[in-house]
Amino acid sequence: MIRKIALAFLVVTLPACHSSSGPAALSTACDQRPVERNAVENARWSQCVNEKSSLLVELFGSTEFRVRKQPAPTAVSLQRYRGGTFLVPVTINDRLTLMFMVDSGATDVSIPADVVLTLMRTGTLKDDDFLGETTYTLADGSTVPSQAFRIRSLKVGDTLLENVVGGVTPTEGQPLLGQSFLGRFKSWSIDNREPVLVLEE
């Protein structure tokens, strides 16, 4: 480990054979030698290439620096709802698409009882998906019992999450996109100008 750290330091501090900026492929750091260089400069150029090649291969198995690209954030259009809230289309278990209210204050994704029954009738929600009874605290401080269950998949835009915990709410309730979905992202935000929901994995 100490040897690898030392080698990495050498790769970073080893002078380039010609002017360059930032990490680059070896072909950029030690480019084709100009014809006007003399024998001494050519020898130094060859030494640079050989040293960088051997160090990069030993460290990374390649003579190129490879940068892991981060997935681009997903932006999904929102629909303005009453009270300054927003709705977003969500596909449940690859079968049913409904408008969910984005609610960061909800512990879990919440789905009305009639929708849960529909999912059961279509076979996308089974008895072994139910996780038992749980209790949710509402905004006014009151508590309500609910059945928790496993949602096999939730898709928002091009982003799909599997095995999301959901809770059953009364039939007249609004489906809520809560923290059991939102909390699984590195970050999420709402752009009020568009408006869009931005999800970053």
KOLDO-526600 format. One record per atom (N, C-alpha, C): residue in one letter; x, y, z. Coordinates in pm, whole numbers, padded with zeros to 5 digits, always signed. Layout:
<sites>
AXYZ;...
</sites>
This chain:
<sites>
M+00084-00120+00000;M+00000+00000+00000;M+00087+00125+00000;I+00194+00127+00086;I+00283+00243+00092;I+00351+00263-00042;R+00391+00149-00105;R+00457+00159-00235;R+00364+00220-00338;K+00237+00181-00336;K+00141+00234-00434;K+00117+00382-00413;I+00112+00425-00287;I+00095+00568-00259;I+00214+00646-00311;A+00334+00591-00288;A+00455+00657-00335;A+00458+00664-00487;L+00417+00556-00553;L+00415+00554-00698;L+00314+00655-00753;A+00198+00663-00686;A+00098+00759-00729;A+00151+00901-00718;F+00228+00927-00610;F+00288+01060-00593;F+00386+01090-00704;L+00463+00987-00743;L+00559+01006-00851;L+00491+01034-00983;V+00380+00965-01008;V+00307+00989-01133;V+00258+01133-01140;V+00208+01183-01025;V+00155+01319-01022;V+00266+01422-01037;T+00383+01395-00970;T+00490+01495-00966;T+00589+01481-01079;L+00589+01370-01151;L+00683+01352-01261;L+00658+01456-01369;P+00759+01535-01405;P+00736+01642-01503;P+00692+01586-01637;A+00605+01658-01702;A+00561+01618-01836;A+00673+01650-01935;C+00672+01581-02049;C+00776+01601-02148;C+00757+01731-02223;H+00637+01786-02219;H+00614+01917-02278;H+00499+01980-02204;S+00472+02102-02231;S+00367+02175-02159;S+00232+02108-02177;S+00159+02082-02064;S+00025+02026-02069;S-00049+02070-01945;S-00181+02060-01946;S-00261+02105-01832;S-00352+01994-01787;G-00347+01961-01655;G-00438+01864-01596;G-00402+01721-01631;P-00467+01622-01564;P-00445+01481-01595;P-00479+01455-01740;A-00397+01376-01804;A-00420+01350-01946;A-00367+01213-01980;A-00403+01166-02097;A-00349+01041-02145;A-00200+01057-02164;L-00128+00946-02157;L+00016+00949-02172;L+00055+01010-02305;S-00024+00985-02409;S+00007+01039-02541;S+00004+01190-02542;T-00071+01251-02446;T-00074+01397-02436;T+00041+01447-02352;A+00070+01376-02239;A+00175+01419-02148;A+00314+01407-02211;C+00336+01304-02291;C+00464+01285-02359;C+00435+01266-02507;D+00412+01374-02576;D+00365+01369-02714;D+00480+01334-02808;Q+00448+01328-02936;Q+00551+01298-03034;Q+00662+01402-03023;R+00788+01356-03023;R+00898+01449-03004;R+00917+01535-03129;P+00937+01663-03110;P+00961+01751-03225;P+01092+01716-03293;V+01097+01735-03421;V+01216+01697-03498;V+01334+01786-03465;E+01307+01908-03410;E+01418+01999-03387;E+01494+01969-03257;R+01446+01875-03177;R+01516+01844-03053;R+01649+01776-03083;N+01747+01803-02998;N+01877+01741-03017;N+01882+01605-02948;A+01995+01540-02953;A+02008+01404-02900;A+01985+01399-02750;V+02031+01500-02677;V+02013+01500-02531;V+01866+01514-02496;E+01795+01605-02565;E+01652+01624-02539;E+01572+01500-02578;N+01613+01436-02687;N+01546+01313-02728;N+01561+01204-02623;A+01677+01194-02563;A+01702+01093-02460;A+01615+01120-02338;R+01605+01249-02300;R+01520+01284-02186;R+01374+01253-02216;W+01333+01281-02338;W+01195+01253-02380;W+01165+01103-02370;S+01258+01019-02416;S+01240+00874-02410;S+01231+00826-02266;Q+01314+00884-02178;Q+01311+00845-02037;Q+01177+00880-01975;C+01124+00998-02009;C+00993+01040-01957;C+00885+00941-01997;V+00882+00904-02125;V+00781+00810-02174;V+00792+00677-02102;N+00912+00624-02090;N+00932+00492-02029;N+00893+00493-01881;E+00933+00598-01810;E+00902+00605-01667;E+00752+00617-01645;K+00687+00705-01719;K+00542+00722-01700;K+00467+00596-01740;S+00510+00532-01847;S+00443+00410-01892;S+00447+00303-01784;S+00567+00278-01730;S+00580+00170-01631;S+00503+00201-01503;L+00505+00329-01459;L+00433+00365-01337;L+00282+00354-01355;L+00231+00402-01467;L+00087+00397-01490;L+00038+00254-01505;V+00113+00171-01575;V+00073+00031-01591;V+00072-00040-01457;E+00175-00014-01373;E+00180-00079-01242;E+00066-00035-01152;L+00032+00094-01158;L-00074+00145-01071;L-00213+00111-01122;F-00236+00133-01251;F-00372+00129-01303;F-00395+00024-01411;G-00289-00047-01450;G-00304-00146-01555;G-00322-00085-01692;S-00292+00044-01706;S-00311+00113-01832;S-00222+00235-01835;T-00195+00287-01954;T-00117+00409-01965;T-00206+00532-01975;E-00333+00518-01944;E-00425+00631-01947;E-00492+00648-01812;F-00513+00773-01773;F-00596+00802-01656;F-00741+00786-01696;R-00817+00716-01615;R-00959+00697-01647;R-01042+00763-01537;V-01130+00850-01576;V-01217+00921-01482;V-01355+00858-01487;R-01404+00815-01370;R-01537+00755-01364;R-01642+00863-01377;K-01725+00851-01477;K-01830+00950-01499;K-01947+00927-01404;Q-01989+01034-01337;Q-02105+01025-01250;Q-02233+01034-01333;P-02334+00955-01296;P-02459+00964-01372;P-02520+01102-01361;A-02574+01150-01471;A-02636+01283-01471;A-02764+01281-01390;P-02794+01389-01318;P-02920+01395-01243;P-03040+01380-01334;T-03147+01321-01280;T-03272+01306-01353;T-03363+01423-01320;A-03420+01485-01421;A-03514+01596-01401;A-03651+01554-01455;V-03752+01558-01368;V-03886+01514-01404;V-03983+01631-01387;S-04064+01655-01488;S-04159+01766-01483;S-04263+01745-01373;L-04295+01854-01305;L-04394+01852-01197;L-04518+01930-01238;Q-04627+01897-01172;Q-04753+01970-01190;Q-04785+02042-01059;R-04810+02171-01068;R-04842+02247-00947;R-04978+02203-00892;Y-04981+02192-00758;Y-05102+02147-00690;Y-05139+02253-00588;R-05246+02231-00519;R-05293+02332-00424;R-05197+02343-00305;G-05196+02463-00246;G-05115+02485-00127;G-04966+02488-00154;G-04925+02514-00278;G-04782+02521-00308;G-04713+02387-00318;T-04791+02280-00329;T-04733+02147-00342;T-04723+02108-00490;F-04657+01995-00515;F-04634+01951-00652;F-04671+01804-00668;L-04718+01771-00788;L-04749+01633-00823;L-04653+01584-00930;V-04619+01455-00924;V-04529+01396-01021;V-04585+01259-01062;P-04578+01222-01190;P-04626+01090-01231;P-04531+00980-01184;V-04589+00877-01122;V-04512+00765-01068;V-04575+00634-01117;T-04493+00544-01167;T-04541+00413-01210;T-04511+00310-01101;I-04616+00241-01057;I-04605+00144-00947;I-04599+00003-01006;N-04496-00071-00968;N-04481-00211-01008;N-04496-00233-01159;D-04453-00131-01235;D-04455-00140-01381;D-04596-00166-01436;R-04698-00126-01361;R-04835-00158-01400;R-04928-00036-01400;L-04916+00047-01296;L-05013+00154-01275;L-04941+00286-01254;T-04982+00390-01330;T-04920+00522-01316;T-05020+00619-01255;L-04979+00683-01146;L-05063+00780-01075;L-04984+00906-01047;M-05056+01015-01019;M-04992+01139-00979;M-04971+01137-00828;F-04845+01145-00785;F-04809+01145-00643;F-04771+01286-00601;M-04808+01321-00479;M-04763+01446-00422;M-04622+01426-00364;V-04528+01515-00399;V-04394+01510-00342;V-04402+01561-00198;D-04370+01474-00103;D-04386+01508+00039;D-04265+01460+00117;S-04170+01550+00137;S-04047+01513+00210;S-04073+01487+00357;G-04190+01532+00408;G-04222+01508+00548;G-04282+01371+00575;A-04317+01298+00468;A-04374+01164+00486;A-04261+01062+00499;T-04271+00978+00601;T-04167+00878+00624;T-04157+00781+00508;D-04269+00731+00461;D-04272+00633+00354;D-04357+00682+00238;V-04347+00611+00128;V-04441+00631+00019;V-04578+00585+00068;S-04681+00664+00045;S-04816+00629+00090;S-04908+00611-00029;I-04985+00502-00028;I-05075+00471-00138;I-05214+00444-00083;P-05318+00506-00140;P-05455+00485-00090;P-05498+00339-00099;A-05592+00301-00011;A-05634+00162+00001;A-05694+00108-00128;D-05769+00192-00202;D-05830+00142-00325;D-05726+00109-00432;V-05615+00186-00433;V-05507+00157-00527;V-05436+00027-00486;V-05418+00009-00356;V-05356-00115-00307;V-05439-00236-00348;L-05571-00225-00335;L-05659-00334-00376;L-05648-00362-00526;T-05636-00255-00605;T-05618-00273-00749;T-05489-00347-00780;L-05385-00313-00710;L-05257-00381-00731;L-05266-00528-00691;M-05342-00557-00587;M-05359-00695-00544;M-05440-00773-00648;R-05543-00710-00702;R-05627-00778-00801;R-05549-00807-00930;T-05457-00720-00964;T-05379-00741-01086;T-05258-00833-01063;G-05239-00876-00940;G-05131-00971-00909;G-04995-00909-00893;T-04986-00775-00893;T-04855-00711-00876;T-04821-00684-00730;L-04917-00708-00642;L-04895-00698-00498;L-04950-00824-00436;K-04862-00897-00365;K-04900-01028-00312;K-04898-01026-00159;D-04955-01131-00101;D-04964-01138+00045;D-04828-01129+00111;D-04726-01190+00048;D-04594-01189+00113;D-04521-01055+00097;D-04585-00959+00027;D-04527-00826+00019;D-04564-00741+00140;F-04662-00782+00218;F-04703-00704+00334;F-04607-00731+00450;L-04566-00622+00515;L-04460-00628+00617;L-04513-00616+00759;G-04644-00604+00777;G-04701-00590+00910;G-04748-00449+00938;E-04806-00430+01055;E-04864-00301+01089;E-04759-00204+01140;T-04775-00078+01104;T-04686+00028+01152;T-04771+00148+01190;T-04710+00248+01251;T-04782+00368+01294;T-04715+00490+01235;Y-04796+00578+01174;Y-04743+00702+01116;Y-04792+00821+01197;T-04705+00921+01211;T-04740+01045+01279;T-04775+01150+01175;L-04893+01210+01187;L-04939+01309+01091;L-04885+01448+01126;A-04907+01543+01034;A-04856+01678+01053;A-04910+01744+01178;D-05034+01708+01220;D-05093+01770+01339;D-05051+01699+01468;G-04962+01600+01455;G-04913+01530+01573;G-04988+01403+01608;S-05103+01380+01545;S-05180+01259+01572;S-05115+01139+01503;T-05149+01021+01550;T-05091+00899+01493;T-05202+00811+01434;V-05167+00740+01328;V-05263+00650+01265;V-05194+00518+01235;P-05265+00405+01258;P-05206+00276+01222;P-05215+00253+01071;S-05124+00175+01017;S-05126+00146+00874;S-05056+00015+00848;Q-05089-00046+00736;Q-05018-00165+00691;Q-04900-00123+00603;A-04782-00167+00640;A-04665-00142+00557;A-04650-00257+00456;F-04602-00224+00339;F-04584-00328+00238;F-04467-00292+00147;R-04420-00391+00076;R-04307-00374-00015;R-04358-00345-00156;I-04316-00230-00209;I-04346-00197-00348;I-04231-00250-00432;R-04260-00339-00523;R-04153-00403-00600;R-04074-00303-00683;S-04140-00204-00741;S-04068-00101-00816;S-04150+00027-00821;L-04078+00138-00816;L-04137+00271-00836;L-04052+00341-00942;K-04116+00392-01045;K-04044+00460-01152;K-04090+00605-01163;V-03994+00695-01154;V-04019+00838-01169;V-03929+00886-01283;G-03989+00931-01392;G-03909+00965-01509;G-03837+00842-01560;D-03706+00852-01579;D-03626+00738-01623;D-03562+00664-01506;T-03592+00706-01383;T-03531+00646-01264;T-03624+00545-01201;L-03572+00424-01179;L-03652+00317-01120;L-03582+00266-00994;L-03657+00260-00884;L-03608+00201-00760;L-03689+00076-00728;E-03621-00025-00676;E-03689-00150-00638;E-03696-00161-00487;N-03794-00239-00441;N-03810-00271-00298;N-03821-00144-00212;V-03924-00067-00241;V-03951+00056-00168;V-04062+00029-00066;V-04044+00075+00057;V-04145+00055+00161;V-04259+00153+00140;G-04382+00101+00143;G-04500+00184+00130;G-04595+00161+00246;G-04689+00252+00260;G-04792+00238+00363;G-04929+00262+00303;V-05030+00197+00360;V-05167+00210+00310;V-05234+00329+00380;T-05295+00418+00300;T-05369+00531+00356;T-05516+00517+00318;P-05604+00595+00381;P-05746+00588+00347;P-05770+00615+00199;T-05881+00563+00147;T-05911+00572+00005;T-05914+00715-00047;E-05963+00807+00034;E-05973+00946-00012;E-05840+01020-00007;G-05735+00955+00040;G-05605+01021+00052;G-05533+01037-00081;Q-05435+01126-00083;Q-05353+01150-00201;Q-05228+01062-00192;P-05189+00993-00299;P-05062+00919-00297;P-04946+01014-00267;L-04857+00973-00178;L-04745+01058-00136;L-04612+00993-00172;L-04523+01073-00230;L-04387+01027-00258;L-04300+01072-00143;G-04279+00982-00046;G-04210+01016+00077;G-04064+00975+00080;Q-04010+00972+00203;Q-03867+00952+00220;Q-03819+00810+00190;S-03907+00710+00191;S-03860+00576+00156;S-03819+00570+00008;F-03863+00670-00071;F-03815+00686-00209;F-03710+00797-00217;L-03744+00916-00173;L-03655+01031-00186;L-03524+01012-00111;G-03531+00947+00005;G-03412+00930+00088;G-03309+00835+00033;R-03339+00765-00074;R-03243+00672-00132;R-03155+00736-00239;F-03172+00867-00257;F-03088+00938-00353;F-02982+01018-00279;K-02872+01043-00349;K-02766+01126-00292;K-02822+01262-00256;S-02904+01316-00344;S-02973+01442-00317;S-03095+01452-00407;W-03188+01535-00365;W-03304+01564-00449;W-03346+01709-00421;S-03407+01771-00520;S-03449+01909-00503;S-03561+01940-00602;I-03630+02050-00577;I-03735+02098-00667;I-03694+02233-00722;D-03692+02243-00853;D-03668+02370-00920;D-03805+02435-00942;N-03832+02539-00864;N-03964+02602-00868;N-03990+02678-00998;R-03886+02714-01071;R-03905+02793-01192;R-03961+02710-01306;E-03921+02581-01314;E-03962+02500-01430;E-04108+02458-01429;P-04165+02390-01328;P-04096+02327-01215;P-04057+02182-01246;V-03948+02135-01187;V-03905+01997-01207;V-03853+01939-01076;L-03861+01807-01065;L-03801+01734-00954;L-03666+01682-01003;V-03558+01717-00932;V-03423+01678-00972;V-03374+01570-00876;L-03341+01453-00929;L-03293+01339-00850;L-03149+01309-00889;E-03061+01306-00789;E-02920+01276-00814;E-02882+01147-00743;E-02836+01048-00818;E-02800+00919-00760;E-02660+00922-00701;
</sites>
